[in-house]
Amino acid sequence: MTERLVQLRAPGESREETGDRPAPEPGSDHVQPASRRVFIETYGCQMNINDTELMAGKLADRGYVQVEEPGRADVILINTCAVRENAEQRVRGRIGQLQQFRQENPDLVLGVTGCMAQRIGDRLVEEMDGVDLVAGPDAYRDIGERIDQIRFGGLERGQRLLELDGSERYEGMDAVREEGVTAWITVQRGCDHRCTFCIVPYVRGGEKNRDPSAVLSEAREAVERGYSEITLLGQTVNSYRWENWDFARLLRAVALVPGVRRVRFTSPHPNDVTERLVDVMAEEEAVCRQLHLPAQSGSDWMLKRMVRRYTVDEYLEKVRMLRDRIPDIALSTDMIVGFPGEREVDFRATLDLMREVRYDDAFLYRYSPREGTPATRFPEEDFVEDEVAQRRLEELIELHREIQRDIAENEVDRDVEVLVEEPARSDGDVLGKTERNKAVVFPGDEDLIGEYVSVRLTDTTGATFRGERTA
Ligand code: SF4
């Protein structure tokens, strides 16, 4: 069993082992007797991973070390997602499971953070035994202090940190980066849209953008620590604005940071894909030829009910603009089937859009109602029967797989550059990604993690490639 000192770690750097040594009290030269070990489990999107990194940073400031098993921890945090019902159910189950560790450690502090905490934190504290703290996404700055007050200051359990704070821009909070070869940098939090299926604006509040100088200094710091791939994050990342900076300008500035070799961003809103942005994507070598462009539906009627604020033609115009300037750009999307009011003709329109765009990848969902979102208030008769929604989802998945396999088979025999990310599941192999975000497995050992390697694609399952090193 290893545990690590919480600190920024570069790709390929080894973890610093700390054994059972207690962490020093912040601001003290003396080793304090209190054990400070934290276990953090993260659910959901990349932004949540980045939020976990920020929380880990705040806890590291107070001398906490991260452990990899909950049974070794004095503090357990579950950083949650509220986007889908089943993710919330899993977390409830997990909270129950983790209570077993109180038998050995009655002083254990268990906290629930993130979007689910923001959405139903009060209920979690009231209804579930053993939730000592709930903290929403704008409360991470104070989390370490509050945990220590519970542990050492006699503060009662069941603390609620649930204020949304429009002025919290997370500046001065240093990320303790998770393992991996990509540095995730959040440039924007919250969202000003109100898509009727989405809980995000209610749990993360309105759009808040970061000062570009802070983003750029984080990018430079990531490079100093060995990262060469950066992913910029935001709920509608390309609507970013700060004084006379728009997202296109920010993207170019990050791409030009010396040492940055690849830049990605996610998730853009189709309406904010502008000519200026596409120019930067086409001109800057470091910007990857890949874009996740959520469509959600191929039917104008559904898009209107979802309040996506574009029509299918407008969406397709963005796709054309991208492909005109970047012909081999790899596109991916999100699609929802079975949204309230979806008729067979609407679903067929979604299939048509999939056929027309021919996405390299797609995240396909059956609509799942989220309490508190406008879509739950559509008339009951609009809700699509489960079997119908399931049948549509299966048909959409089948079509997507067919298209994806066809695209991938045409890419076999190409030479690509792969950034190696981790050992593959198959013995003796490693897994990495191409600039166009294609997953490639090829023979190699862990020394290659964090390296760029030339690989010839030799075979594909559709979703993943096999390859052989060429140099
Ligand atoms: S744009 Fe729509 S789907 Fe995306 S986060 Fe905002 S409300 Fe949710």
Boltz pocket constraint, residues with backbone or C-beta under 6 A from the ligand:
constraints:
  - pocket:
      binder: B
      contacts: [[A, 191], [A, 192], [A, 193], [A, 194], [A, 195], [A, 198], [A, 199], [A, 200], [A, 201], [A, 235], [A, 236], [A, 269]]
      max_distance: 6.0
